[in-house]
Amino acid sequence: MKYILQTDNETIEIPIIRSKRKTLGLEVKYDGTVNARVPMRAPREIIERFIREHEAWIIRMWQESLEKERNVGRMR
């Protein structure tokens, strides 16, 4: 399952990773990959609402990770 987050000019695919956990979490990796980690039985509506509520944070962190990646590329 994936959630598609549409910004003004970008599309961010967010894979939903279910595991044995009690809380919902988001991670933005250094390469711009965004994952949502959720409990096994979390309903889709709850997951989607959680992602929507954190949309601004996801976009900000995603942009920062891409900027850091570009800066690292310049240093090489």
Residue pairs with C-beta under 8 A, 6 or more apart in sequence:
1 15
1 16
1 44
2 13
2 14
2 15
2 16
3 13
3 14
3 16
3 36
3 47
3 48
3 51
4 11
4 12
4 13
4 14
5 11
5 12
5 13
5 14
5 34
5 51
5 55
5 58
5 59
6 12
7 59
12 34
12 58
12 59
12 62
13 34
14 26
14 34
14 35
14 36
14 51
14 58
15 35
15 36
16 36
16 38
16 47
17 35
17 36
17 37
17 38
18 38
18 39
18 40
18 42
19 37
19 38
19 39
19 40
20 39
20 40
21 37
21 38
21 39
22 39
23 39
24 36
24 37
24 38
24 39
24 42
24 46
24 47
24 50
25 36
25 37
25 38
26 34
26 35
26 36
26 37
26 51
26 54
26 57
26 58
27 34
27 35
27 37
28 34
28 58
28 61
28 62
28 65
29 35
29 65
30 65
30 68
30 69
31 65
31 69
32 62
32 65
32 66
32 69
34 58
34 62
36 47
36 50
36 51
38 47
38 50
51 58
